[in-house]
Amino acid sequence: MRFTTARLCGGKALMAISADILDIDIEHAAQILEAEGCVIKEKDEMILVFEWEGKEVTLYPQGKVMYLPQQDRAQCIADATKLLEKVR
């Protein structure tokens, strides 16, 4: 997968933005992540917020993934790739 990244929240978070057009089923993603032990903090049709590997992660249907805290762009992209492969 190809991504661009954006720095958010005063530099404390990074968002991986998929170069491909995705349509992630948030409900399906939540089920997969809950089965793996992730704590879901918020969920609706446009957003899924959960705890994953010590970070707060926000997943959007378009394939955008925000990690807080995160400052390493390469790690952000690696984590987003791993996550999206799991929930697609």
C-alpha positions in Angstrom: 0.0 0.0 0.0 1.1 3.6 -0.6 0.5 6.3 1.9 1.1 9.9 2.6 1.2 11.1 6.2 0.0 14.2 8.0 1.2 15.5 11.3 -1.7 16.4 13.7 -2.5 17.5 17.3 0.5 19.8 17.6 2.9 17.1 16.3 1.9 14.4 18.8 -0.1 12.4 16.3 0.4 11.2 12.7 -2.3 10.2 10.2 -1.5 7.7 7.4 -3.6 8.5 4.3 -4.0 5.7 1.8 -3.2 6.6 -1.8 -5.8 4.0 -2.8 -9.5 4.6 -2.5 -10.8 2.3 0.2 -14.2 1.6 1.7 -13.6 0.1 5.1 -16.7 -1.4 6.8 -16.3 0.1 10.3 -18.7 -2.4 11.9 -16.7 -5.4 10.4 -13.4 -3.7 11.5 -14.7 -3.3 15.0 -15.6 -7.0 15.2 -12.2 -8.1 14.1 -10.4 -5.7 16.5 -12.6 -6.6 19.4 -11.9 -10.3 18.8 -8.2 -9.5 19.1 -8.7 -7.8 22.4 -8.7 -4.2 21.3 -10.8 -1.9 23.5 -13.3 0.1 21.3 -13.7 3.6 22.6 -16.1 5.1 20.0 -17.8 3.7 16.9 -20.3 5.0 14.4 -20.6 4.8 10.6 -17.8 7.4 10.0 -15.2 6.6 12.7 -13.8 3.9 14.9 -11.6 4.8 17.9 -9.8 2.0 19.8 -6.7 1.2 21.8 -4.1 -0.7 19.9 -0.5 -1.5 20.9 -0.5 1.3 23.5 -1.8 4.0 21.1 -5.2 5.5 20.5 -6.1 4.8 16.9 -8.8 6.4 14.8 -9.9 4.5 11.7 -11.9 6.2 9.0 -13.8 4.4 6.2 -11.7 6.0 3.5 -8.6 4.2 4.9 -7.2 7.0 6.9 -5.6 5.9 10.2 -4.5 8.3 12.9 -2.2 7.2 15.7 -1.8 9.1 19.0 0.9 9.4 20.1 3.0 8.8 17.1 5.9 10.8 15.7 7.7 8.3 13.5 6.4 8.4 9.9 7.8 5.1 8.9 6.3 3.4 11.9 3.0 5.1 11.2 2.9 3.7 7.7 4.0 0.2 8.8 1.2 0.2 11.5 -1.4 1.4 9.1 -0.5 -1.2 6.5 -0.7 -3.9 9.2 -4.0 -2.7 10.4 -5.7 -2.2 7.0 -4.6 -5.6 5.9 -6.3 -7.0 8.9 -9.6 -5.2 8.6 -10.1 -5.1 4.8 
